Amino acid sequence: MTLWGYSFMHPQRLLLLLLVIPLIAWYVWKNYDKWASLRYSTIEPFVKIRNAKKHLRHLPFILEIIAFSLLTIAFARPRKSYTNRQISTQGIDIVLAVDISPSMLAEDFHPNRIEAAKREAIKFVNGRPNDRFAVVAFGGQSFTVVPLTLDHATVINMIRKLKNGMVEDGTAIGLGIANAIARLYKSKAKSKVIILLTDGVNNRGNIDPITAAKMAASYGIRIYTIGIGSESYANIPVQTPGGIEYQKVKVDIDEQTLKQIADLTGGKYFRATNDKKLSQIYHEIDRMEKTKFKEHKQVYYAEMYWDFVLWALLLLILDILLRTIVIRTFP
């Protein structure tokens, strides 16, 4: 039982407080019309003394009732509780493998595929403060942008700097996976994940995507693959001597290979055809890969009954002083 911020070892003893009601009733009945009256030729000298005593005569009883209530509360053993919580986490190590090939400049997403992918990746990182992240970029080649770290500010800053032209043209999905595996295979985390986002077909690199996926599976690494691109054609800006021109290019994603990669590693394949769908995909991955928390809770109690006893004693001392000095009665 909790009352006034205190818990009580013996809350049933608080029922003694109900005795206050009959005590007050008895006091009122006993003192009804009890104030004595005397005949004097004039009462003017006694008016001030009589009024002062009349106002103070009930104060001792009030103090005694309060003291009784405080002692009753003390008898119920009030305590303050203090909770010591220790929370341990089992974080997940996640590598974001992002395609930065020229086709990622297609504007079927806002403002284009690569910027949409960066935006959602940053939101994903911000929502997982207990996980370590690494970032791998790939085009015709692959390189590590950020190794595994809990420094999310650095991860986000480097994601923002991703752009086409950092590596030669092409789409080396197998190299991207192999590079991500290199960031994870020594990890001691309970869960190791690669989120691979691409809009094309593997056409570069000397590592086959399926071979890389089997390697990931052997290290217990799950791969979630995301194919990004609309269902039909997309406008891609192309630099020409006359300036930037747009070419309408058919969206060509090797969904069969991406599905196989996910299946081999216990992950899942997603298809993002617009900004909203891409956001939903990251949200679903976030839901599927939950960081595990363990909470150890210890509750300590501090006995508080002495506070109530001391206040009750002070009130009783004040009661005695009032009765013997201030409102003393004479026979």
TIDREN-988242 format. One record per residue (C-alpha): residue in three letters; residue number from 1; x, y, z. Coordinates in nm, 2 decimals, always signed. Layout:
<atoms>
{resn->Ala	resi->NUM	u->X	v->Y	w->Z}
...
</atoms>
This chain:
<atoms>
{resn->Met	resi->1	u->+0.00	v->+0.00	w->+0.00}
{resn->Thr	resi->2	u->+0.13	v->+0.35	w->-0.09}
{resn->Leu	resi->3	u->+0.01	v->+0.67	w->+0.07}
{resn->Trp	resi->4	u->+0.16	v->+1.02	w->+0.06}
{resn->Gly	resi->5	u->+0.46	v->+0.88	w->-0.12}
{resn->Tyr	resi->6	u->+0.52	v->+0.61	w->+0.15}
{resn->Ser	resi->7	u->+0.47	v->+0.24	w->+0.14}
{resn->Phe	resi->8	u->+0.38	v->+0.06	w->+0.47}
{resn->Met	resi->9	u->+0.50	v->-0.26	w->+0.61}
{resn->His	resi->10	u->+0.18	v->-0.31	w->+0.81}
{resn->Pro	resi->11	u->-0.09	v->-0.11	w->+0.62}
{resn->Gln	resi->12	u->-0.37	v->-0.27	w->+0.82}
{resn->Arg	resi->13	u->-0.26	v->-0.08	w->+1.13}
{resn->Leu	resi->14	u->-0.37	v->+0.24	w->+0.96}
{resn->Leu	resi->15	u->-0.73	v->+0.13	w->+1.04}
{resn->Leu	resi->16	u->-0.65	v->+0.27	w->+1.40}
{resn->Leu	resi->17	u->-0.69	v->+0.61	w->+1.25}
{resn->Leu	resi->18	u->-1.07	v->+0.55	w->+1.24}
{resn->Leu	resi->19	u->-1.06	v->+0.59	w->+1.62}
{resn->Val	resi->20	u->-1.01	v->+0.96	w->+1.56}
{resn->Ile	resi->21	u->-1.38	v->+0.99	w->+1.46}
{resn->Pro	resi->22	u->-1.53	v->+0.87	w->+1.80}
{resn->Leu	resi->23	u->-1.26	v->+1.07	w->+1.99}
{resn->Ile	resi->24	u->-1.37	v->+1.39	w->+1.82}
{resn->Ala	resi->25	u->-1.74	v->+1.31	w->+1.87}
{resn->Trp	resi->26	u->-1.67	v->+1.24	w->+2.24}
{resn->Tyr	resi->27	u->-1.48	v->+1.56	w->+2.28}
{resn->Val	resi->28	u->-1.75	v->+1.77	w->+2.12}
{resn->Trp	resi->29	u->-2.02	v->+1.61	w->+2.34}
{resn->Lys	resi->30	u->-1.82	v->+1.65	w->+2.66}
{resn->Asn	resi->31	u->-1.75	v->+2.02	w->+2.60}
{resn->Tyr	resi->32	u->-2.09	v->+2.12	w->+2.47}
{resn->Asp	resi->33	u->-2.20	v->+2.43	w->+2.66}
{resn->Lys	resi->34	u->-1.94	v->+2.37	w->+2.93}
{resn->Trp	resi->35	u->-1.79	v->+2.71	w->+2.94}
{resn->Ala	resi->36	u->-1.87	v->+2.85	w->+3.29}
{resn->Ser	resi->37	u->-2.04	v->+3.18	w->+3.35}
{resn->Leu	resi->38	u->-1.98	v->+3.40	w->+3.65}
{resn->Arg	resi->39	u->-2.16	v->+3.71	w->+3.77}
{resn->Tyr	resi->40	u->-1.96	v->+4.03	w->+3.80}
{resn->Ser	resi->41	u->-2.07	v->+4.39	w->+3.83}
{resn->Thr	resi->42	u->-1.87	v->+4.45	w->+3.52}
{resn->Ile	resi->43	u->-1.68	v->+4.21	w->+3.29}
{resn->Glu	resi->44	u->-1.47	v->+4.46	w->+3.10}
{resn->Pro	resi->45	u->-1.14	v->+4.36	w->+3.28}
{resn->Phe	resi->46	u->-1.19	v->+3.99	w->+3.19}
{resn->Val	resi->47	u->-1.31	v->+4.02	w->+2.83}
{resn->Lys	resi->48	u->-0.97	v->+4.00	w->+2.67}
{resn->Ile	resi->49	u->-0.85	v->+3.71	w->+2.89}
{resn->Arg	resi->50	u->-1.17	v->+3.52	w->+2.85}
{resn->Asn	resi->51	u->-1.17	v->+3.55	w->+2.47}
{resn->Ala	resi->52	u->-0.80	v->+3.44	w->+2.44}
{resn->Lys	resi->53	u->-0.86	v->+3.13	w->+2.65}
{resn->Lys	resi->54	u->-1.18	v->+3.05	w->+2.47}
{resn->His	resi->55	u->-1.00	v->+3.04	w->+2.14}
{resn->Leu	resi->56	u->-0.70	v->+2.83	w->+2.27}
{resn->Arg	resi->57	u->-0.89	v->+2.58	w->+2.49}
{resn->His	resi->58	u->-0.94	v->+2.34	w->+2.20}
{resn->Leu	resi->59	u->-0.58	v->+2.35	w->+2.08}
{resn->Pro	resi->60	u->-0.44	v->+2.09	w->+2.32}
{resn->Phe	resi->61	u->-0.70	v->+1.83	w->+2.20}
{resn->Ile	resi->62	u->-0.62	v->+1.91	w->+1.84}
{resn->Leu	resi->63	u->-0.25	v->+1.86	w->+1.91}
{resn->Glu	resi->64	u->-0.33	v->+1.53	w->+2.08}
{resn->Ile	resi->65	u->-0.54	v->+1.41	w->+1.79}
{resn->Ile	resi->66	u->-0.26	v->+1.49	w->+1.55}
{resn->Ala	resi->67	u->+0.00	v->+1.33	w->+1.77}
{resn->Phe	resi->68	u->-0.21	v->+1.02	w->+1.79}
{resn->Ser	resi->69	u->-0.25	v->+1.01	w->+1.41}
{resn->Leu	resi->70	u->+0.13	v->+1.05	w->+1.37}
{resn->Leu	resi->71	u->+0.20	v->+0.77	w->+1.62}
{resn->Thr	resi->72	u->-0.05	v->+0.54	w->+1.44}
{resn->Ile	resi->73	u->+0.12	v->+0.61	w->+1.11}
{resn->Ala	resi->74	u->+0.46	v->+0.53	w->+1.27}
{resn->Phe	resi->75	u->+0.31	v->+0.21	w->+1.41}
{resn->Ala	resi->76	u->+0.23	v->+0.10	w->+1.05}
{resn->Arg	resi->77	u->+0.60	v->+0.13	w->+0.96}
{resn->Pro	resi->78	u->+0.61	v->+0.38	w->+0.67}
{resn->Arg	resi->79	u->+0.90	v->+0.34	w->+0.43}
{resn->Lys	resi->80	u->+1.05	v->+0.51	w->+0.13}
{resn->Ser	resi->81	u->+1.14	v->+0.29	w->-0.16}
{resn->Tyr	resi->82	u->+1.44	v->+0.34	w->-0.38}
{resn->Thr	resi->83	u->+1.48	v->+0.15	w->-0.70}
{resn->Asn	resi->84	u->+1.82	v->+0.06	w->-0.86}
{resn->Arg	resi->85	u->+1.78	v->-0.03	w->-1.23}
{resn->Gln	resi->86	u->+2.06	v->-0.17	w->-1.44}
{resn->Ile	resi->87	u->+1.98	v->-0.21	w->-1.81}
{resn->Ser	resi->88	u->+2.20	v->-0.41	w->-2.04}
{resn->Thr	resi->89	u->+2.16	v->-0.42	w->-2.41}
{resn->Gln	resi->90	u->+2.25	v->-0.67	w->-2.67}
{resn->Gly	resi->91	u->+2.30	v->-0.44	w->-2.97}
{resn->Ile	resi->92	u->+2.30	v->-0.54	w->-3.33}
{resn->Asp	resi->93	u->+2.58	v->-0.48	w->-3.58}
{resn->Ile	resi->94	u->+2.45	v->-0.34	w->-3.90}
{resn->Val	resi->95	u->+2.62	v->-0.26	w->-4.23}
{resn->Leu	resi->96	u->+2.44	v->-0.03	w->-4.48}
{resn->Ala	resi->97	u->+2.56	v->-0.13	w->-4.83}
{resn->Val	resi->98	u->+2.45	v->+0.14	w->-5.07}
{resn->Asp	resi->99	u->+2.46	v->+0.14	w->-5.45}
{resn->Ile	resi->100	u->+2.60	v->+0.48	w->-5.58}
{resn->Ser	resi->101	u->+2.61	v->+0.39	w->-5.95}
{resn->Pro	resi->102	u->+2.49	v->+0.65	w->-6.20}
{resn->Ser	resi->103	u->+2.15	v->+0.49	w->-6.23}
{resn->Met	resi->104	u->+2.09	v->+0.59	w->-5.87}
{resn->Leu	resi->105	u->+2.05	v->+0.95	w->-6.00}
{resn->Ala	resi->106	u->+1.72	v->+0.85	w->-6.15}
{resn->Glu	resi->107	u->+1.45	v->+1.09	w->-6.04}
{resn->Asp	resi->108	u->+1.16	v->+0.85	w->-5.99}
{resn->Phe	resi->109	u->+1.22	v->+0.93	w->-5.61}
{resn->His	resi->110	u->+1.25	v->+1.27	w->-5.45}
{resn->Pro	resi->111	u->+1.48	v->+1.43	w->-5.55}
{resn->Asn	resi->112	u->+1.64	v->+1.11	w->-5.68}
{resn->Arg	resi->113	u->+1.71	v->+0.75	w->-5.57}
{resn->Ile	resi->114	u->+2.04	v->+0.80	w->-5.39}
{resn->Glu	resi->115	u->+1.92	v->+1.10	w->-5.19}
{resn->Ala	resi->116	u->+1.60	v->+0.92	w->-5.09}
{resn->Ala	resi->117	u->+1.81	v->+0.62	w->-4.99}
{resn->Lys	resi->118	u->+2.04	v->+0.84	w->-4.78}
{resn->Arg	resi->119	u->+1.74	v->+1.01	w->-4.61}
{resn->Glu	resi->120	u->+1.58	v->+0.69	w->-4.50}
{resn->Ala	resi->121	u->+1.92	v->+0.54	w->-4.39}
{resn->Ile	resi->122	u->+1.98	v->+0.84	w->-4.17}
{resn->Lys	resi->123	u->+1.64	v->+0.81	w->-4.01}
{resn->Phe	resi->124	u->+1.71	v->+0.44	w->-3.95}
{resn->Val	resi->125	u->+2.04	v->+0.51	w->-3.78}
{resn->Asn	resi->126	u->+1.88	v->+0.78	w->-3.56}
{resn->Gly	resi->127	u->+1.62	v->+0.54	w->-3.44}
{resn->Arg	resi->128	u->+1.87	v->+0.27	w->-3.32}
{resn->Pro	resi->129	u->+2.10	v->+0.44	w->-3.06}
{resn->Asn	resi->130	u->+2.22	v->+0.11	w->-2.92}
{resn->Asp	resi->131	u->+2.34	v->-0.05	w->-3.24}
{resn->Arg	resi->132	u->+2.68	v->-0.03	w->-3.42}
{resn->Phe	resi->133	u->+2.67	v->+0.08	w->-3.78}
{resn->Ala	resi->134	u->+2.91	v->+0.06	w->-4.07}
{resn->Val	resi->135	u->+2.86	v->+0.20	w->-4.42}
{resn->Val	resi->136	u->+2.98	v->+0.04	w->-4.75}
{resn->Ala	resi->137	u->+2.94	v->+0.20	w->-5.09}
{resn->Phe	resi->138	u->+2.96	v->+0.02	w->-5.42}
{resn->Gly	resi->139	u->+2.94	v->+0.10	w->-5.79}
{resn->Gly	resi->140	u->+3.19	v->-0.07	w->-6.03}
{resn->Gln	resi->141	u->+3.40	v->-0.12	w->-5.71}
{resn->Ser	resi->142	u->+3.33	v->-0.12	w->-5.34}
{resn->Phe	resi->143	u->+3.49	v->+0.06	w->-5.05}
{resn->Thr	resi->144	u->+3.42	v->+0.11	w->-4.67}
{resn->Val	resi->145	u->+3.29	v->+0.46	w->-4.59}
{resn->Val	resi->146	u->+3.27	v->+0.40	w->-4.21}
{resn->Pro	resi->147	u->+3.38	v->+0.09	w->-4.02}
{resn->Leu	resi->148	u->+3.16	v->-0.04	w->-3.74}
{resn->Thr	resi->149	u->+3.11	v->+0.23	w->-3.47}
{resn->Leu	resi->150	u->+2.87	v->+0.36	w->-3.21}
{resn->Asp	resi->151	u->+2.95	v->+0.71	w->-3.32}
{resn->His	resi->152	u->+2.63	v->+0.77	w->-3.50}
{resn->Ala	resi->153	u->+2.71	v->+1.14	w->-3.57}
{resn->Thr	resi->154	u->+3.00	v->+1.03	w->-3.79}
{resn->Val	resi->155	u->+2.79	v->+0.76	w->-3.96}
{resn->Ile	resi->156	u->+2.52	v->+1.01	w->-4.05}
{resn->Asn	resi->157	u->+2.77	v->+1.27	w->-4.16}
{resn->Met	resi->158	u->+2.94	v->+1.02	w->-4.40}
{resn->Ile	resi->159	u->+2.61	v->+0.89	w->-4.53}
{resn->Arg	resi->160	u->+2.53	v->+1.25	w->-4.63}
{resn->Lys	resi->161	u->+2.85	v->+1.27	w->-4.83}
{resn->Leu	resi->162	u->+2.77	v->+0.97	w->-5.04}
{resn->Lys	resi->163	u->+2.74	v->+1.06	w->-5.41}
{resn->Asn	resi->164	u->+2.78	v->+0.92	w->-5.76}
{resn->Gly	resi->165	u->+3.13	v->+0.94	w->-5.89}
{resn->Met	resi->166	u->+3.31	v->+0.83	w->-5.58}
{resn->Val	resi->167	u->+3.39	v->+0.50	w->-5.76}
{resn->Glu	resi->168	u->+3.39	v->+0.40	w->-6.13}
{resn->Asp	resi->169	u->+3.06	v->+0.32	w->-6.30}
{resn->Gly	resi->170	u->+2.90	v->-0.02	w->-6.28}
{resn->Thr	resi->171	u->+2.71	v->-0.23	w->-6.02}
{resn->Ala	resi->172	u->+2.93	v->-0.48	w->-5.83}
{resn->Ile	resi->173	u->+2.67	v->-0.63	w->-5.59}
{resn->Gly	resi->174	u->+2.90	v->-0.92	w->-5.50}
{resn->Leu	resi->175	u->+3.18	v->-0.69	w->-5.41}
{resn->Gly	resi->176	u->+2.95	v->-0.48	w->-5.20}
{resn->Ile	resi->177	u->+2.83	v->-0.79	w->-5.00}
{resn->Ala	resi->178	u->+3.19	v->-0.92	w->-4.96}
{resn->Asn	resi->179	u->+3.31	v->-0.58	w->-4.83}
{resn->Ala	resi->180	u->+3.02	v->-0.57	w->-4.58}
{resn->Ile	resi->181	u->+3.10	v->-0.92	w->-4.47}
{resn->Ala	resi->182	u->+3.46	v->-0.81	w->-4.40}
{resn->Arg	resi->183	u->+3.32	v->-0.55	w->-4.16}
{resn->Leu	resi->184	u->+3.11	v->-0.81	w->-3.97}
{resn->Tyr	resi->185	u->+3.27	v->-1.15	w->-3.97}
{resn->Lys	resi->186	u->+3.48	v->-1.08	w->-3.65}
{resn->Ser	resi->187	u->+3.18	v->-0.92	w->-3.47}
{resn->Lys	resi->188	u->+3.08	v->-1.07	w->-3.14}
{resn->Ala	resi->189	u->+2.73	v->-0.93	w->-3.16}
{resn->Lys	resi->190	u->+2.44	v->-1.17	w->-3.12}
{resn->Ser	resi->191	u->+2.29	v->-1.04	w->-3.45}
{resn->Lys	resi->192	u->+2.48	v->-0.93	w->-3.76}
{resn->Val	resi->193	u->+2.29	v->-0.77	w->-4.05}
{resn->Ile	resi->194	u->+2.36	v->-0.63	w->-4.39}
{resn->Ile	resi->195	u->+2.10	v->-0.40	w->-4.55}
{resn->Leu	resi->196	u->+2.19	v->-0.39	w->-4.92}
{resn->Leu	resi->197	u->+2.02	v->-0.13	w->-5.15}
{resn->Thr	resi->198	u->+2.06	v->-0.14	w->-5.52}
{resn->Asp	resi->199	u->+1.87	v->-0.05	w->-5.84}
{resn->Gly	resi->200	u->+2.05	v->-0.27	w->-6.09}
{resn->Val	resi->201	u->+2.20	v->-0.59	w->-6.20}
{resn->Asn	resi->202	u->+2.54	v->-0.72	w->-6.10}
{resn->Asn	resi->203	u->+2.77	v->-0.64	w->-6.39}
{resn->Arg	resi->204	u->+3.11	v->-0.58	w->-6.24}
{resn->Gly	resi->205	u->+3.35	v->-0.73	w->-5.99}
{resn->Asn	resi->206	u->+3.51	v->-1.08	w->-5.96}
{resn->Ile	resi->207	u->+3.28	v->-1.20	w->-5.68}
{resn->Asp	resi->208	u->+2.94	v->-1.35	w->-5.77}
{resn->Pro	resi->209	u->+2.65	v->-1.22	w->-5.55}
{resn->Ile	resi->210	u->+2.53	v->-1.57	w->-5.47}
{resn->Thr	resi->211	u->+2.88	v->-1.68	w->-5.37}
{resn->Ala	resi->212	u->+2.90	v->-1.38	w->-5.14}
{resn->Ala	resi->213	u->+2.56	v->-1.45	w->-4.99}
{resn->Lys	resi->214	u->+2.67	v->-1.81	w->-4.91}
{resn->Met	resi->215	u->+2.98	v->-1.67	w->-4.74}
{resn->Ala	resi->216	u->+2.76	v->-1.43	w->-4.53}
{resn->Ala	resi->217	u->+2.54	v->-1.72	w->-4.43}
{resn->Ser	resi->218	u->+2.84	v->-1.92	w->-4.31}
{resn->Tyr	resi->219	u->+2.92	v->-1.63	w->-4.07}
{resn->Gly	resi->220	u->+2.56	v->-1.61	w->-3.94}
{resn->Ile	resi->221	u->+2.50	v->-1.28	w->-4.12}
{resn->Arg	resi->222	u->+2.15	v->-1.19	w->-4.24}
{resn->Ile	resi->223	u->+2.11	v->-0.98	w->-4.56}
{resn->Tyr	resi->224	u->+1.80	v->-0.77	w->-4.62}
{resn->Thr	resi->225	u->+1.80	v->-0.67	w->-4.99}
{resn->Ile	resi->226	u->+1.61	v->-0.37	w->-5.12}
{resn->Gly	resi->227	u->+1.55	v->-0.31	w->-5.49}
{resn->Ile	resi->228	u->+1.49	v->+0.06	w->-5.55}
{resn->Gly	resi->229	u->+1.32	v->+0.19	w->-5.86}
{resn->Ser	resi->230	u->+0.97	v->+0.25	w->-6.01}
{resn->Glu	resi->231	u->+0.78	v->-0.02	w->-6.21}
{resn->Ser	resi->232	u->+0.85	v->+0.10	w->-6.56}
{resn->Tyr	resi->233	u->+1.08	v->+0.38	w->-6.68}
{resn->Ala	resi->234	u->+1.27	v->+0.66	w->-6.50}
{resn->Asn	resi->235	u->+1.44	v->+0.98	w->-6.61}
{resn->Ile	resi->236	u->+1.82	v->+0.98	w->-6.55}
{resn->Pro	resi->237	u->+2.02	v->+1.30	w->-6.59}
{resn->Val	resi->238	u->+2.32	v->+1.26	w->-6.82}
{resn->Gln	resi->239	u->+2.60	v->+1.52	w->-6.86}
{resn->Thr	resi->240	u->+2.66	v->+1.61	w->-7.22}
{resn->Pro	resi->241	u->+2.87	v->+1.88	w->-7.39}
{resn->Gly	resi->242	u->+2.56	v->+2.09	w->-7.42}
{resn->Gly	resi->243	u->+2.47	v->+2.05	w->-7.05}
{resn->Ile	resi->244	u->+2.25	v->+1.80	w->-6.86}
{resn->Glu	resi->245	u->+2.00	v->+1.61	w->-7.06}
{resn->Tyr	resi->246	u->+1.75	v->+1.35	w->-6.94}
{resn->Gln	resi->247	u->+1.73	v->+1.00	w->-7.07}
{resn->Lys	resi->248	u->+1.43	v->+0.77	w->-7.01}
{resn->Val	resi->249	u->+1.57	v->+0.44	w->-6.91}
{resn->Lys	resi->250	u->+1.39	v->+0.12	w->-6.83}
{resn->Val	resi->251	u->+1.41	v->+0.01	w->-6.46}
{resn->Asp	resi->252	u->+1.61	v->-0.31	w->-6.46}
{resn->Ile	resi->253	u->+1.65	v->-0.48	w->-6.12}
{resn->Asp	resi->254	u->+1.77	v->-0.83	w->-6.08}
{resn->Glu	resi->255	u->+1.49	v->-0.92	w->-5.83}
{resn->Gln	resi->256	u->+1.55	v->-1.30	w->-5.86}
{resn->Thr	resi->257	u->+1.92	v->-1.26	w->-5.74}
{resn->Leu	resi->258	u->+1.82	v->-1.02	w->-5.46}
{resn->Lys	resi->259	u->+1.55	v->-1.26	w->-5.34}
{resn->Gln	resi->260	u->+1.80	v->-1.55	w->-5.35}
{resn->Ile	resi->261	u->+2.06	v->-1.35	w->-5.15}
{resn->Ala	resi->262	u->+1.80	v->-1.28	w->-4.88}
{resn->Asp	resi->263	u->+1.67	v->-1.64	w->-4.87}
{resn->Leu	resi->264	u->+2.02	v->-1.79	w->-4.84}
{resn->Thr	resi->265	u->+2.10	v->-1.57	w->-4.54}
{resn->Gly	resi->266	u->+1.76	v->-1.58	w->-4.35}
{resn->Gly	resi->267	u->+1.68	v->-1.22	w->-4.45}
{resn->Lys	resi->268	u->+1.41	v->-1.08	w->-4.67}
{resn->Tyr	resi->269	u->+1.38	v->-0.90	w->-5.01}
{resn->Phe	resi->270	u->+1.19	v->-0.57	w->-5.05}
{resn->Arg	resi->271	u->+1.09	v->-0.37	w->-5.35}
{resn->Ala	resi->272	u->+1.07	v->+0.01	w->-5.31}
{resn->Thr	resi->273	u->+0.88	v->+0.17	w->-5.60}
{resn->Asn	resi->274	u->+0.84	v->+0.52	w->-5.43}
{resn->Asp	resi->275	u->+0.95	v->+0.73	w->-5.14}
{resn->Lys	resi->276	u->+0.66	v->+0.61	w->-4.91}
{resn->Lys	resi->277	u->+0.73	v->+0.24	w->-4.98}
{resn->Leu	resi->278	u->+1.10	v->+0.29	w->-4.91}
{resn->Ser	resi->279	u->+1.03	v->+0.45	w->-4.57}
{resn->Gln	resi->280	u->+0.79	v->+0.16	w->-4.49}
{resn->Ile	resi->281	u->+1.07	v->-0.09	w->-4.58}
{resn->Tyr	resi->282	u->+1.32	v->+0.06	w->-4.33}
{resn->His	resi->283	u->+1.04	v->+0.07	w->-4.07}
{resn->Glu	resi->284	u->+0.97	v->-0.30	w->-4.12}
{resn->Ile	resi->285	u->+1.34	v->-0.39	w->-4.10}
{resn->Asp	resi->286	u->+1.36	v->-0.18	w->-3.78}
{resn->Arg	resi->287	u->+1.07	v->-0.38	w->-3.64}
{resn->Met	resi->288	u->+1.21	v->-0.72	w->-3.74}
{resn->Glu	resi->289	u->+1.56	v->-0.65	w->-3.60}
{resn->Lys	resi->290	u->+1.49	v->-0.54	w->-3.24}
{resn->Thr	resi->291	u->+1.77	v->-0.47	w->-3.00}
{resn->Lys	resi->292	u->+1.73	v->-0.69	w->-2.69}
{resn->Phe	resi->293	u->+1.72	v->-0.52	w->-2.34}
{resn->Lys	resi->294	u->+1.76	v->-0.69	w->-2.01}
{resn->Glu	resi->295	u->+1.66	v->-0.50	w->-1.69}
{resn->His	resi->296	u->+1.78	v->-0.59	w->-1.34}
{resn->Lys	resi->297	u->+1.58	v->-0.41	w->-1.07}
{resn->Gln	resi->298	u->+1.66	v->-0.40	w->-0.70}
{resn->Val	resi->299	u->+1.43	v->-0.22	w->-0.45}
{resn->Tyr	resi->300	u->+1.57	v->-0.07	w->-0.13}
{resn->Tyr	resi->301	u->+1.36	v->+0.06	w->+0.16}
{resn->Ala	resi->302	u->+1.44	v->+0.33	w->+0.41}
{resn->Glu	resi->303	u->+1.25	v->+0.32	w->+0.74}
{resn->Met	resi->304	u->+1.07	v->+0.66	w->+0.80}
{resn->Tyr	resi->305	u->+0.87	v->+0.59	w->+1.12}
{resn->Trp	resi->306	u->+1.11	v->+0.79	w->+1.34}
{resn->Asp	resi->307	u->+1.02	v->+1.11	w->+1.16}
{resn->Phe	resi->308	u->+0.65	v->+1.06	w->+1.26}
{resn->Val	resi->309	u->+0.74	v->+0.96	w->+1.62}
{resn->Leu	resi->310	u->+0.96	v->+1.28	w->+1.67}
{resn->Trp	resi->311	u->+0.69	v->+1.51	w->+1.53}
{resn->Ala	resi->312	u->+0.43	v->+1.34	w->+1.76}
{resn->Leu	resi->313	u->+0.66	v->+1.39	w->+2.07}
{resn->Leu	resi->314	u->+0.71	v->+1.76	w->+1.98}
{resn->Leu	resi->315	u->+0.33	v->+1.81	w->+1.96}
{resn->Leu	resi->316	u->+0.28	v->+1.64	w->+2.29}
{resn->Ile	resi->317	u->+0.54	v->+1.86	w->+2.46}
{resn->Leu	resi->318	u->+0.37	v->+2.16	w->+2.31}
{resn->Asp	resi->319	u->+0.04	v->+2.03	w->+2.44}
{resn->Ile	resi->320	u->+0.18	v->+2.00	w->+2.80}
{resn->Leu	resi->321	u->+0.32	v->+2.36	w->+2.78}
{resn->Leu	resi->322	u->-0.01	v->+2.50	w->+2.67}
{resn->Arg	resi->323	u->-0.20	v->+2.32	w->+2.94}
{resn->Thr	resi->324	u->+0.04	v->+2.41	w->+3.22}
{resn->Ile	resi->325	u->+0.13	v->+2.77	w->+3.12}
{resn->Val	resi->326	u->-0.09	v->+2.93	w->+2.87}
{resn->Ile	resi->327	u->-0.44	v->+2.80	w->+2.94}
{resn->Arg	resi->328	u->-0.40	v->+2.67	w->+3.29}
{resn->Thr	resi->329	u->-0.72	v->+2.64	w->+3.48}
{resn->Phe	resi->330	u->-0.77	v->+2.69	w->+3.85}
{resn->Pro	resi->331	u->-1.02	v->+2.52	w->+4.08}
</atoms>
